[in-house]
Amino acid sequence: ILLADIGIEMEEKMKMYCDNKSAFNLANNLVLHDRTKHVEIDRHFIRERIDSK
């Protein structure tokens, strides 16, 4: 989604590899917890920067 937002179109989905069990669990957990609040804040910061361009 982020690449499309800045004008880069991909023909295929990008494969992402991860050997970190905690990162994998965070990516697959749809409920945000207090421990992941910093990730959500960073995401909103990036979204605002993209929207301001």
VOVO-320618 format. One line per field, with one value per atom (N, C-alpha, C): residue number from 1; residue in three letters; chain; atom name; x, y, z. Coordinates in steps of 0.001 Angstrom, whole numbers, plus 524288, in hexadecimal, padded with zeros to 5 digits. Example, Ala and Ser with C-alpha at 12.3 -4.5 7.8 and 13.67 -1.06 7.14 Angstrom:
BEGIN
k: [1;1;1;2;2;2]
r: [ALA;ALA;ALA;SER;SER;SER]
c: [A;A;A;A;A;A]
a: [N;CA;C;N;CA;C]
east: [83386;8300C;83390;83232;83566;83264]
north: [7E9C6;7EE6C;7F31C;7F736;7FBDC;8001E]
up: [81E78;81E78;81E78;81BA8;81BE4;81EBE]
//
This chain:
BEGIN
k: [1;1;1;2;2;2;3;3;3;4;4;4;5;5;5;6;6;6;7;7;7;8;8;8;9;9;9;10;10;10;11;11;11;12;12;12;13;13;13;14;14;14;15;15;15;16;16;16;17;17;17;18;18;18;19;19;19;20;20;20;21;21;21;22;22;22;23;23;23;24;24;24;25;25;25;26;26;26;27;27;27;28;28;28;29;29;29;30;30;30;31;31;31;32;32;32;33;33;33;34;34;34;35;35;35;36;36;36;37;37;37;38;38;38;39;39;39;40;40;40;41;41;41;42;42;42;43;43;43;44;44;44;45;45;45;46;46;46;47;47;47;48;48;48;49;49;49;50;50;50;51;51;51;52;52;52;53;53;53]
r: [ILE;ILE;ILE;LEU;LEU;LEU;LEU;LEU;LEU;ALA;ALA;ALA;ASP;ASP;ASP;ILE;ILE;ILE;GLY;GLY;GLY;ILE;ILE;ILE;GLU;GLU;GLU;MET;MET;MET;GLU;GLU;GLU;GLU;GLU;GLU;LYS;LYS;LYS;MET;MET;MET;LYS;LYS;LYS;MET;MET;MET;TYR;TYR;TYR;CYS;CYS;CYS;ASP;ASP;ASP;ASN;ASN;ASN;LYS;LYS;LYS;SER;SER;SER;ALA;ALA;ALA;PHE;PHE;PHE;ASN;ASN;ASN;LEU;LEU;LEU;ALA;ALA;ALA;ASN;ASN;ASN;ASN;ASN;ASN;LEU;LEU;LEU;VAL;VAL;VAL;LEU;LEU;LEU;HIS;HIS;HIS;ASP;ASP;ASP;ARG;ARG;ARG;THR;THR;THR;LYS;LYS;LYS;HIS;HIS;HIS;VAL;VAL;VAL;GLU;GLU;GLU;ILE;ILE;ILE;ASP;ASP;ASP;ARG;ARG;ARG;HIS;HIS;HIS;PHE;PHE;PHE;ILE;ILE;ILE;ARG;ARG;ARG;GLU;GLU;GLU;ARG;ARG;ARG;ILE;ILE;ILE;ASP;ASP;ASP;SER;SER;SER;LYS;LYS;LYS]
c: [A;A;A;A;A;A;A;A;A;A;A;A;A;A;A;A;A;A;A;A;A;A;A;A;A;A;A;A;A;A;A;A;A;A;A;A;A;A;A;A;A;A;A;A;A;A;A;A;A;A;A;A;A;A;A;A;A;A;A;A;A;A;A;A;A;A;A;A;A;A;A;A;A;A;A;A;A;A;A;A;A;A;A;A;A;A;A;A;A;A;A;A;A;A;A;A;A;A;A;A;A;A;A;A;A;A;A;A;A;A;A;A;A;A;A;A;A;A;A;A;A;A;A;A;A;A;A;A;A;A;A;A;A;A;A;A;A;A;A;A;A;A;A;A;A;A;A;A;A;A;A;A;A;A;A;A;A;A;A]
a: [N;CA;C;N;CA;C;N;CA;C;N;CA;C;N;CA;C;N;CA;C;N;CA;C;N;CA;C;N;CA;C;N;CA;C;N;CA;C;N;CA;C;N;CA;C;N;CA;C;N;CA;C;N;CA;C;N;CA;C;N;CA;C;N;CA;C;N;CA;C;N;CA;C;N;CA;C;N;CA;C;N;CA;C;N;CA;C;N;CA;C;N;CA;C;N;CA;C;N;CA;C;N;CA;C;N;CA;C;N;CA;C;N;CA;C;N;CA;C;N;CA;C;N;CA;C;N;CA;C;N;CA;C;N;CA;C;N;CA;C;N;CA;C;N;CA;C;N;CA;C;N;CA;C;N;CA;C;N;CA;C;N;CA;C;N;CA;C;N;CA;C;N;CA;C;N;CA;C;N;CA;C;N;CA;C]
east: [80341;80000;8036A;8077E;80AC4;80D4F;80F0B;81178;80D8F;808D0;804C8;8037F;803AD;8028D;80681;80B4C;80F3D;8102F;80CA7;80CD1;80FF8;81167;8144D;8108D;80F98;80C04;80F13;80D45;80FC1;80C20;80E4C;80B1F;809CC;80D62;80C89;80D32;80AE7;80B9D;81140;81344;818A2;818E7;81CA8;81D75;820A5;81EEF;821CE;8233D;82812;829F9;82B11;829D0;82A99;82BFF;8302C;831A2;830CA;82E03;82D02;8276C;826CA;8219A;81E26;82064;81D59;81B5D;81EB0;81D0C;818CC;81948;81553;8101C;81032;80B62;808E4;80C0A;809EF;80756;809C1;807A3;80283;801D1;7FD19;7F8EF;7FA05;7F646;7F369;7EE56;7EB49;7E9F0;7EAF2;7E9BA;7EEC1;7EEAF;7F34C;7F333;7F7A4;7F823;7FBB2;7FC06;7FF6C;8051B;806B4;80C26;80D60;8096B;80A53;808AD;807A4;805D5;809D9;80EE5;812F2;812D7;8116A;81108;80C8F;80833;803AE;804E5;807AC;80926;80CA8;81072;813E8;810D5;80D0A;809DC;806C7;8048F;801A1;8053B;809F2;80DB8;80F09;81016;81155;80CB4;807FA;80340;8029F;8035F;802DF;806EC;80BB4;80FD6;80E85;80C77;80B01;80678;80291;7FDFD;7FF54;80363;804BB;8079B;80949;80C24;8088B]
north: [7FB5C;80000;804DF;804F8;809A3;80AE0;806EC;807F0;80A55;8085A;80A83;8101D;81149;81695;81A90;818E2;81C85;81BE3;81911;818C6;81454;81074;80BF4;80756;8058D;8012C;7FC16;7F80F;7F2EA;7EF30;7EC04;7E832;7E38E;7E227;7DDC2;7DF9A;7DCB2;7DDF9;7DCFA;7E049;7DFBF;7DB84;7D808;7D408;7D65D;7D54D;7D726;7D26D;7D24B;7CE06;7D00F;7CCD2;7CE74;7C9B3;7CA18;7C5DB;7C769;7CBAD;7CD9C;7CC36;7C8A3;7C6C1;7CB29;7CEB4;7D30C;7D6A3;7D7DD;7DB30;7D881;7D36A;7D072;7D0A1;7CFED;7D017;7D580;7D9A3;7DEF3;7DFF0;7DE12;7DEEA;7DC0B;7D7AD;7D48C;7D59C;7D8ED;7DA31;7DF30;7DED8;7E354;7E715;7E583;7E8C7;7EB5F;7F08A;7F350;7F37C;7F2BF;7F2CD;7F74B;7F837;7FC5E;7FB90;7F6AA;7F593;7F718;7F7CA;7F916;7FEA8;801C4;8071A;80A48;80986;80C71;80B40;8067E;8050E;80810;80873;80B4B;8111C;8134D;818D8;819C4;81654;816D2;81674;812EC;81240;81737;81996;81E71;822DD;8231F;82718;8268A;821C7;820D3;82239;820BA;821E5;827CD;82ABD;83070;832D5;830DD;832E4;831DE;82D4B;82C07;82F71;83018;8333E;838FE;83ADF;84069;841B3;83DCA;83EBA;83FB8]
up: [80000;80000;80000;80300;80346;7FE10;7FB37;7F626;7F25E;7F24C;7EED9;7F063;7F562;7F73B;7F545;7F44B;7F259;7EC81;7E9DC;7E42F;7E1E6;7E4FB;7E300;7E2AD;7DDF2;7DD2A;7DCAC;7DF3B;7DF0B;7DC25;7D8A3;7D5D9;7D954;7DCBD;7E047;7E5E7;7E975;7EEF7;7F082;7F3E2;7F5B1;7F9E2;7F95E;7FD56;801C2;80677;80B09;80E52;80FF5;81325;818A0;81C79;821DD;82522;8281B;82B9E;83153;83228;83763;838DB;83C82;83DFA;84015;84317;8453E;840EF;83D21;838C5;83599;834D1;831F4;834D7;839F4;83D0C;83CE9;83D20;83CD4;8378F;83363;82E29;82D5C;82FF5;82F4C;83361;83731;83B48;839C2;838F5;8373A;83BA4;84079;844FB;846DE;84738;84927;84F1A;85167;85712;858B2;85DBB;85FC2;85E23;85D99;85C2D;8568E;8534C;84DCA;84C80;8507E;84F90;84C85;84D8A;84AC1;844EA;84375;83DF0;83B6E;83E15;83C0B;83B7E;83F3A;83EF0;83A3A;8395D;834D2;82FBE;82F92;82ADB;829B4;82DB4;82CED;82B33;82D51;82BC3;825F7;8244B;81EC4;81B54;81CEE;819E6;8194D;81D7E;81D3C;8199C;819B7;81647;8108A;80F59;809F5;80839;80B98;80A36;80974;80C16;80BA7;80692;803A6;7FEBD;7FA3A]
//
